[in-house]
């Protein structure tokens, strides 16, 4: 064998093939679930379930993770993920603000997710941000990576649910601490000034990431070339992150259209955890969180009647379908001990923090800002600081602080 033969480069690696059994299984469950929810609840609820499936597929194919986007910016000033979030938010406010100002959409009443601003929000978002980096994902990231086959994120999800129930049990104490009432910038300032102010801040944040990234690297870092093109890339991914940003904004608006309110995730975790606590004998009915008639109905009713629950299940299945189409669904039970501990600790912080802060990266940050809620901006600042702390804690648990976003986005 000649030296030139030894030095020859290896042939390019072919993209993985479709995991057909998993893809067919995920699709079958999605369709069967749609039929069941439509029959047992309503066609609208079935549509929301499928909308969750679409969100899961988009999140996975675009690797749209809030956690890794913030981490690589904190660690190495790479801002592509943050800029994509600003594009997503800009499209969202352009769609949401006129409708929320009118109060109706297609003849149906709609309302945004506008929450109080106070101590609980700051503490909760800070905890959530730290939990993002230790748990390895945000609310949407935990769902879609768990659905995509990450057994570690299943562990994070279980701890997330437990932390959410604990946060629901304690929320009344935190809510009594100093706070401002819910403040809608759309209602307080008017639609046009609120829209202009939000778009200006999005542009400013994107501009800052450009300046800092060029200062660190001399240029904006480009994403690697995709292994597929055309219809194959559309069906099997990976998608450009900006395509994911546009799709998520549009699908959130579709959620507003169907549900009468924007996309949320973690209220379902509080419901699931509280139902589990009730089954274990805890006096959940005495928690003020579940005191209203509507909350009592949710606690003792079917989860199929809960919009957020069916959308969350849809996200998991949509991500499973996407992972199978991409040929990347390959669960493994090997989780290093320190990583498993971080998943549990981070998951509890995520769940507890989300309840205290009236939402997560979706309900508080994405949908909160899209709703014109001042609480969404306070959440973003406090959660970003939590991510800075969490990123510094990752090495203590043997977790990498990478300089490029992972393909899973989390």
Order of alpha helices (4+ residues) and beta strands (2+ residues): alpha-alpha-alpha-alpha-alpha-beta-beta-beta-alpha-alpha-alpha-beta-alpha-alpha-alpha-alpha-alpha-alpha-alpha-alpha-alpha-alpha
